[in-house]
Structures are given as structure tokens and as C-alpha cells.
Amino acid sequence: MNALLVGADRLGNIPDVLQQFGIRIAAHVSGRDSAHQRRSAPLPAGIEMVILFTDFIGHNVMQRFREAASREGVSLVCCRRSVCALQQALGKRIAMDSCDRCGACPERSATGRRRH
């Protein structure tokens, strides 16, 4: 799976964690450029997941990439830039994605929507 990482100047051990989940970094944007706050350009081609490091980006940058992910139907993961936070967020996201596929999750309400 190809991911776009948004936030943080340095990634540290993040690439190793992503590799454990089968995720490849297709692009990394620090979010510091003022153009990232204003424009609503499409995501790069081939992106299947957007990972936002919330402690390193502003609200406008976060909103822009959230909207782009939603518009293009791409998975979105938001977390702090730490190995533990990323592992937890990816674990939850993968569990939710598999729940969406099977439809038999006991966490679903009578309407079929997830409650978690």
C-alpha cells in the first residue's frame, strides 16, 4: 500500500513501522510550505492512504489533506509522530477496514453502521 505522509521534517523510525504494516512511503510533505495551506490540489497518483502527523502541522494543512483524502476515497490515519501512536492508529485503521469488508462485525448497530 502506498502512503502520503504529511507533517514532520524528519521521520526517524517511522519508515520501519510502516514497513511492518506493508505500507510504502510514496511521498512525504512536511506541511511547512504555505502553498500546502491554501490549495486543494489532488493527491499524487497511486496514493492509497494519507497519514497526518497532527503535532507537526497546522489546522489549515490538516483540513486540506483530510478533504483531499475524502474526495478521492483514500484511507486517512491521524496520529502524533511517535512509533507507539502510529502503531496504534494503523492497527485501529486496519481493523476498521477489515470490519467494513466482512460486514459481520458485532460492533455494528441495527442500521449496519459501525459503533467503534
N, C-alpha and C positions, 0 to 999 in steps of 0.2 A: 504494500500500500504506500502511495506517495503522499507526503505531508508537506504543507507550508507552515513554517514556524514563524510566529510574529512576536517580537519582543526579545529583549536581552541582546547585549553586544557579544558576549561570549556564551557558548553552550556548555562548556565543561564536560560532564559525564552524560549529558542528555542524549547524544547520539547512541551511546551504548545501551541505554534503557529502551530507546525506540527500536533498536535492532532486536532486542529480546521479544518485542511485540510484533516483529515482522514489518516495521514501518521504516521507510527510507525517506531521508530529508531531500525533497525535490528543490526546495527553495527556503531561504531564511531572510526575513526582513526585520531589521532592528526596530522599526517604527519611529525612529527619531526624525526622519525626513518629514518636513512639513507637508509635502505632497501626499503622504500617506494619510493625513488627517482630512484632506479636502476632497479628493477624487473618489469616485466609486467605480473604478475600473474592474473588469472581470479578473478572476483568479487566473494564475498561469495554467496552461493546458496540462492535463493529466493529474491534477490535484484531487485526491480522494478524501483528505482530512485537513482541517485547519486547526493548529494548536496555538492558543493565545497564552502567553505568559503575562498574566494580569498585573504583576508587581513591577513590570518594566515598561508598560505602555499607558498612554492617556486614554481617556474615555472616547474621544473622537476616533482615534485609531481603532480601538476595540469595536466601536459601533460600525465602522466602515467594513471591517473584516467579518463581523457577525452577519451583516446584511449580505455581503458577497457570498458567504457560505450558504446562507439560507436561500438566496436567489438561485444558486447553482446546485442546490440539493446535496451539499457536501457535509460530512460529519464535522462537528465542532467540539473541541475539547478546550476548556478554560481551566487554568491552574497557575499556581505560583511556579517560579523557576527553581524547583528543587526536585531531586530524584524521587523522593518519597511522594510528594504531591503529584508528580507526573504518573508514577506507577498506579496510584490510587485512582486518578482521573481516567487513565486508559483502561484500567480494569473495569470500572463502572461503565464506561462507554462501550466496551466490547460486550459486556453482559447485557446492556440495553439493546444493542444492535442484534444480538442473537435472540433476545426476547421478541423483538419486532418480527423476526423471520419465522419463529415457530408458532406464535400466536397462542400458545397453551400455557402461558406464564400464570402462576397462581396470584401474582401481584396485579392482575388485570381486574378492573371492575366489570360490572354487568354491561357497560357500554362498550367494552373492548379496549378502553384506553388504559395505559399503564398508570399505576398509582405510585411508582417509585421514581 
